[in-house]
């Protein structure tokens, strides 16, 4: 793993450090921090929850989906102008 990290560009290493900081806060249960990881590989998608039960994880996923739809639709024309 350290060889992989060593080959990353600096901006990607800084991003990884931020993510690891957030993930470690979740693992420690600091400030009620919780996370859901969605990982896609070549032939599967895996979900992992950190410091969250199934209901909390599903709530976070539903909220994230709502926010993504809002962001995607932000520049869309008014509904009455759509076919």
Secondary structure, DSSP 8 states (H G I E B T S, - for coil): -HHHHHTS-HHHHHHHHHHHHHHHHHHHTGGG--EEEEEE-SS-EEEEEES--HHHHHHHHHHHHHHHHHHHHTTS--GGG--
